[in-house]
């Protein structure tokens, strides 16, 4: 028999992962109390894996959202010379696409529609506290407290919940800053992404729709300082030297945003009755394009264990240990992949040249 506390879950964090987690848990019959900080939806784009898209369909997001996704059928990867390349193809991987590009605003609108425009999320003050008892977790606010079987934190890479419950964090600083924006282009190329591993930066060019691409430019400190001091026209000229063989008449069409790059790993993803999900549990370099997908896989695995084990109380240590073990390998592998890619395609590596000479992955 389920008591009232066992059926209650507190979610902290209002980004896409927090909202998707809310939808999944609500569909399982849980009572959700959701707290968020003020945040504005940004004009970012995400690369969703085919498995993530399949799962999102199961949540009942509106069909117009899936119609807005742009397929990436192949990705061409260049070394610092911009002469040697390897091409990854969806057909070779026996997948319908390598990824699907989604705009954050479209994503947020689809979630709002699924919530019937009634999220009812509550604002979280900065001076909250977390207390744990044997059979419950308590979120204490200045004038009230909320009790649940578990508190699930989806409050980002700089998680306040993680800080308050004192889970140890290891951070690898890549000493890079990413610059992102949208670029209008004139090209015949569709459904192909590009990634350039250059001497001072890693440049990703991701198609959003015909004539529009997303730029994510991960730069070392000196090169970012240089780029950040340039006007749009000068940045367009810098880009043309790299991508000019593929894109013509380029023009920046959005606000430029920047953010420091690092990788987080935690000692444990839970403590007592508090669980970390998404970026609060793991944060990786965007070069792998898997940050959001990792968070979605967190929710998918959580859902599978809820369905398979039929736990009445998902705050129990036994449940959380099963979930942690289920996620450990996937998260670790993605972390190693990120570090490996950063090394493999550095200026000291010739792996792309060797692959090209052997004929692996060449464009068709």
C-alpha positions in Angstrom: 0.0 0.0 0.0 1.3 3.4 -1.0 1.2 6.1 1.7 0.9 9.8 0.8 4.6 10.6 1.3 5.8 7.7 -0.9 3.7 9.0 -3.8 5.2 12.6 -3.6 8.3 13.7 -5.5 10.0 17.1 -5.3 11.8 18.2 -8.5 14.3 21.1 -8.4 15.3 22.6 -11.7 13.1 23.9 -14.6 15.2 23.2 -17.7 14.2 20.7 -20.4 15.4 17.7 -18.4 13.4 18.9 -15.3 10.3 19.3 -17.4 10.6 16.0 -19.2 11.3 14.2 -15.9 8.1 15.8 -14.5 6.1 14.6 -17.5 7.4 11.0 -17.1 6.8 10.8 -13.4 3.4 12.3 -13.6 2.5 9.7 -16.2 3.4 7.1 -13.6 0.9 8.5 -11.1 3.3 10.4 -8.9 2.3 13.7 -7.3 4.9 16.3 -8.3 6.0 19.4 -6.5 8.3 21.3 -8.9 10.5 24.3 -8.0 12.6 26.3 -10.4 14.7 29.5 -10.6 13.8 32.2 -13.0 15.2 31.3 -16.4 14.7 32.4 -20.0 14.4 30.1 -22.9 17.4 30.6 -25.2 17.7 30.3 -28.9 19.9 27.2 -28.7 19.8 24.1 -30.8 20.3 20.5 -29.7 21.3 17.3 -31.5 18.9 14.6 -30.4 19.8 11.0 -30.9 17.3 8.7 -32.7 16.6 6.8 -29.4 15.9 10.1 -27.6 13.4 11.1 -30.4 11.7 7.7 -30.1 11.3 8.2 -26.4 10.0 11.7 -26.7 7.3 10.4 -29.0 6.2 8.1 -26.2 5.6 11.2 -24.0 3.0 12.5 -26.3 4.7 15.7 -27.5 2.7 17.3 -30.4 3.5 16.1 -33.9 4.4 19.6 -35.1 7.5 19.4 -32.9 8.7 16.2 -34.6 8.0 17.8 -38.0 10.3 20.7 -37.1 13.3 18.5 -36.4 16.1 18.5 -39.0 17.8 15.3 -39.9 21.6 14.9 -39.9 22.4 12.0 -42.2 26.2 12.4 -42.2 29.0 14.3 -40.4 32.3 15.2 -42.0 35.2 15.6 -39.6 38.4 17.6 -40.5 41.8 17.9 -38.9 43.7 21.1 -38.5 44.9 21.2 -42.1 41.2 21.2 -43.4 42.5 18.9 -46.1 42.1 15.5 -44.4 38.6 14.3 -43.4 36.6 11.3 -42.2 32.9 11.0 -42.9 30.4 9.3 -40.6 27.1 8.1 -42.3 23.8 7.1 -40.9 23.5 4.4 -43.5 26.8 2.8 -42.2 25.4 2.9 -38.7 22.1 1.4 -39.9 20.2 4.3 -38.4 17.6 6.6 -40.0 19.8 9.6 -39.0 22.9 10.3 -36.9 20.9 13.0 -35.1 18.0 15.3 -35.3 18.4 19.1 -34.7 15.9 20.6 -32.3 15.4 24.3 -31.5 15.1 25.0 -27.7 12.1 27.4 -28.3 10.3 24.8 -30.3 11.1 22.2 -27.6 9.8 24.4 -24.8 6.6 25.2 -26.8 6.0 21.5 -27.3 6.3 20.8 -23.6 4.0 23.7 -22.8 1.4 22.3 -25.1 1.7 18.9 -23.4 1.3 20.5 -20.0 -1.8 22.4 -21.5 0.1 25.6 -20.7 -0.2 24.9 -17.0 3.1 24.0 -15.6 2.4 25.3 -12.1 6.0 25.4 -11.2 7.0 27.3 -8.0 9.8 29.8 -7.7 12.8 28.5 -5.6 14.4 31.0 -3.3 18.2 31.0 -2.9 18.1 30.3 0.9 16.4 26.9 0.8 17.6 24.0 2.9 17.4 20.2 2.5 16.7 17.8 5.4 16.5 14.1 5.3 14.7 11.6 7.5 14.7 7.8 7.3 11.5 7.7 5.2 11.3 11.2 3.7 13.1 14.2 2.2 12.2 17.8 3.2 12.7 21.0 1.2 12.7 23.9 3.7 11.9 27.3 2.4 11.8 30.6 4.5 8.1 30.3 5.4 7.2 26.8 4.5 8.4 23.2 4.1 7.6 20.5 1.6 7.8 16.7 2.3 8.3 13.9 -0.3 9.8 10.5 -0.7 12.6 11.9 -2.7 14.1 15.2 -4.0 15.4 15.0 -7.6 17.8 17.7 -8.6 17.9 18.8 -12.3 19.4 22.3 -11.5 22.4 22.2 -13.9 26.1 21.9 -13.9 26.5 24.4 -11.0 23.8 22.6 -8.9 22.9 24.3 -5.6 21.2 21.1 -4.4 24.4 19.1 -5.0 26.3 21.8 -3.1 23.9 21.8 -0.2 24.0 18.0 0.3 27.8 18.0 -0.1 28.3 15.5 -2.9 32.0 15.6 -4.0 32.6 17.0 -7.5 35.5 16.5 -9.8 35.9 19.1 -12.5 38.1 18.9 -15.6 38.7 22.3 -17.1 39.2 22.3 -20.9 40.5 25.9 -20.8 38.1 26.6 -23.6 35.1 28.9 -24.2 32.3 28.1 -26.6 30.9 30.8 -28.9 27.5 29.9 -30.4 25.2 31.6 -32.9 23.1 30.9 -36.0 24.4 31.5 -39.5 22.5 32.1 -42.7 24.2 30.3 -45.6 23.8 29.7 -49.3 24.5 26.1 -50.0 23.2 23.0 -51.8 24.3 20.8 -48.9 21.5 19.5 -46.7 21.5 17.0 -43.8 25.2 17.1 -43.4 27.1 18.4 -40.4 30.8 19.4 -40.2 33.3 19.4 -37.4 36.7 21.0 -37.7 39.4 20.2 -35.2 41.6 23.2 -35.7 44.8 24.3 -33.9 43.1 26.8 -31.7 39.5 25.7 -31.7 36.9 23.1 -32.5 34.2 24.3 -34.9 30.9 22.5 -35.3 28.5 23.4 -38.1 25.1 21.9 -37.6 22.2 22.2 -40.1 18.9 23.6 -38.6 17.0 23.9 -41.9 17.6 24.9 -45.5 19.8 28.0 -45.5 20.4 28.1 -41.7 23.1 26.4 -39.6 24.0 26.4 -35.9 27.7 27.3 -35.1 29.3 26.0 -31.9 32.9 27.3 -31.8 35.0 25.9 -28.9 38.1 28.2 -28.6 41.2 28.2 -26.5 41.6 31.4 -24.3 43.7 33.4 -26.8 41.6 32.6 -29.8 38.3 33.3 -27.9 39.7 36.7 -26.8 40.5 37.5 -30.5 37.0 36.4 -31.7 35.2 38.1 -28.9 36.8 41.4 -29.9 35.6 41.2 -33.5 32.4 42.5 -35.1 30.1 40.2 -37.0 31.5 40.9 -40.4 35.1 40.0 -39.2 33.8 36.8 -37.6 32.1 35.9 -40.9 35.4 36.4 -42.7 37.2 34.1 -40.2 34.5 31.5 -40.8 34.7 31.8 -44.6 38.4 30.8 -44.5 37.3 27.5 -42.9 33.9 26.6 -44.4 34.0 28.6 -47.6 34.2 25.5 -49.8 30.8 24.4 -48.5 28.9 27.6 -47.6 28.7 30.8 -49.5 27.2 34.3 -48.6 27.3 33.6 -44.8 25.7 36.0 -42.4 25.3 35.9 -38.6 21.6 36.1 -37.8 21.3 35.7 -34.0 22.8 36.9 -30.8 26.2 35.4 -30.0 26.4 33.5 -26.7 29.4 32.2 -24.9 30.0 29.8 -22.0 33.1 28.2 -20.4 33.8 24.5 -21.2 34.5 21.9 -18.5 33.5 18.4 -17.6 32.0 17.4 -14.2 31.8 14.0 -12.6 30.5 13.3 -9.1 31.4 10.8 -6.4 27.8 9.6 -6.3 24.6 10.6 -8.0 22.6 10.3 -4.9 22.8 10.9 -1.1 20.2 9.7 1.3 16.9 10.6 -0.5 18.3 13.2 -2.9 19.0 12.2 -6.5 21.0 14.1 -9.2 19.8 13.9 -12.8 21.0 15.5 -16.0 23.8 18.2 -15.9 23.7 18.2 -12.1 25.0 14.6 -12.2 27.3 14.9 -15.3 28.4 17.6 -17.6 30.5 17.1 -20.7 32.1 19.0 -23.5 29.6 19.9 -26.3 31.9 18.4 -29.0 30.2 15.0 -28.6 26.8 16.6 -28.8 25.5 14.3 -26.1 24.7 16.5 -23.1 21.0 16.6 -23.5 20.8 13.0 -24.7 22.6 11.9 -21.5 20.0 13.6 -19.4 17.2 12.1 -21.5 18.8 8.6 -21.0 18.8 9.3 -17.2 15.0 9.7 -17.4 14.6 6.6 -19.7 16.5 4.4 -17.3 14.7 5.8 -14.3 11.4 5.0 -16.0 12.5 1.4 -16.9 13.5 0.7 -13.3 10.2 2.1 -12.0 8.3 -0.1 -14.4 10.4 -3.2 -14.0 10.8 -3.3 -10.2 7.4 -1.8 -9.2 8.9 0.0 -6.3 6.3 1.7 -4.0 9.0 4.1 -2.7 11.6 5.3 -5.3 13.5 7.2 -2.5 14.7 3.9 -1.0 18.5 3.3 -1.1 18.0 0.0 -2.9 16.1 1.6 -5.8 18.7 4.5 -6.1 21.6 2.0 -6.1 20.0 0.1 -9.0 19.6 3.3 -10.9 23.2 4.4 -10.2 24.6 1.1 -11.4 22.4 1.2 -14.5 23.7 4.7 -15.5 27.4 4.4 -14.4 28.8 2.7 -17.6 27.0 5.0 -20.1 28.0 8.2 -18.3 31.6 7.0 -17.9 31.9 6.0 -21.5 30.7 9.3 -22.7 33.2 11.1 -20.4 36.0 9.0 -21.8 34.8 9.6 -25.4 34.8 13.4 -24.8 38.3 13.4 -23.4 39.5 11.0 -26.2 38.1 13.1 -29.0 39.7 16.2 -27.5 43.1 14.3 -27.6 42.7 12.4 -30.9 41.9 15.5 -33.0 44.4 17.7 -31.3 47.1 19.3 -33.6 49.5 16.6 -32.5 47.4 13.7 -33.7 47.3 12.4 -37.3 44.5 9.9 -36.9 42.3 11.6 -39.5 45.1 11.6 -42.0 45.7 7.9 -41.4 42.0 7.0 -41.7 41.8 9.0 -44.9 44.8 7.3 -46.5 43.3 3.9 -45.6 39.9 4.9 -47.1 37.9 4.7 -43.9 34.7 6.8 -43.8 35.3 8.8 -46.9 32.5 10.8 -48.3 30.4 9.1 -51.1 
